[in-house]
Amino acid sequence: MKKRGRSEEKVKNDYDGDWTRLTDMLRASVACDSEAELRAAVGRLDAAKLARPMKDRFAAPLPNGYRDVLTNVRLPGGDDC
């Protein structure tokens, strides 16, 4: 879970004080041994409601070569994480 101080900083600096825009309070990670395994895991997210478009940094790695996939999922109660 994101710490309160970091949440306050993000809302102030990135969202002009609008707490309703904070969507990443809870984090979960999935580690895969290959890109094929990652693609299979991402494919299973099709049933989930995404809160925003997925960031696929396997398709477009960072300049230092780092690759990952980031998603924000809408929970059944309507909260985004």
C-alpha positions in Angstrom: 0.0 0.0 0.0 1.3 3.5 -0.9 2.3 5.5 2.2 0.3 8.5 3.1 3.2 10.9 2.7 3.9 9.7 -0.9 0.2 9.9 -1.7 0.0 13.5 -0.5 3.1 14.4 -2.5 1.7 12.8 -5.7 -1.7 14.4 -5.3 -0.1 17.8 -4.7 2.5 17.7 -7.4 0.8 15.6 -10.1 -2.9 16.1 -9.6 -3.3 19.7 -8.5 -4.7 18.5 -5.1 -7.4 16.3 -6.7 -7.5 13.2 -4.6 -10.0 11.5 -7.0 -7.2 11.2 -9.5 -5.0 9.0 -7.3 -5.4 5.5 -8.6 -2.4 3.5 -7.6 -2.7 3.2 -3.8 -2.2 -0.6 -3.8 0.5 -2.5 -5.7 0.9 -6.1 -6.7 3.7 -7.6 -8.8 3.9 -10.7 -11.0 7.3 -12.0 -12.0 7.7 -14.0 -15.2 10.6 -16.0 -16.5 10.1 -15.1 -20.1 8.3 -12.6 -22.3 6.0 -15.4 -23.5 5.0 -16.1 -19.9 4.4 -12.3 -19.4 2.2 -12.1 -22.5 0.1 -15.1 -21.3 -0.3 -13.3 -17.9 -1.3 -10.0 -19.5 -3.8 -11.9 -21.7 -5.6 -13.1 -18.6 -6.2 -9.4 -17.7 -8.7 -9.2 -20.6 -11.5 -10.1 -18.1 -10.5 -7.3 -15.7 -11.7 -3.8 -16.1 -8.7 -1.6 -16.7 -8.8 1.9 -15.0 -6.5 3.3 -17.7 -4.6 2.0 -20.7 -1.8 -0.5 -20.0 1.8 0.8 -20.3 3.8 -1.9 -22.2 7.5 -1.2 -21.8 8.3 -4.5 -23.5 7.1 -2.9 -26.7 8.9 0.3 -25.9 11.7 -0.2 -23.3 13.1 2.7 -21.3 16.4 4.1 -22.6 18.4 2.0 -20.1 16.7 -1.2 -21.4 14.4 -1.7 -18.5 11.1 -3.4 -19.5 7.9 -4.1 -17.7 4.1 -3.8 -18.1 2.1 -1.5 -15.9 -1.7 -1.8 -15.4 -4.3 -0.1 -13.2 -7.3 -2.3 -12.5 -10.8 -1.2 -11.4 -11.8 -3.3 -8.4 -15.4 -4.7 -8.1 -16.3 -1.9 -5.6 -15.4 0.7 -8.2 -12.0 1.7 -6.7 -9.0 1.9 -9.1 -5.6 0.4 -8.1 
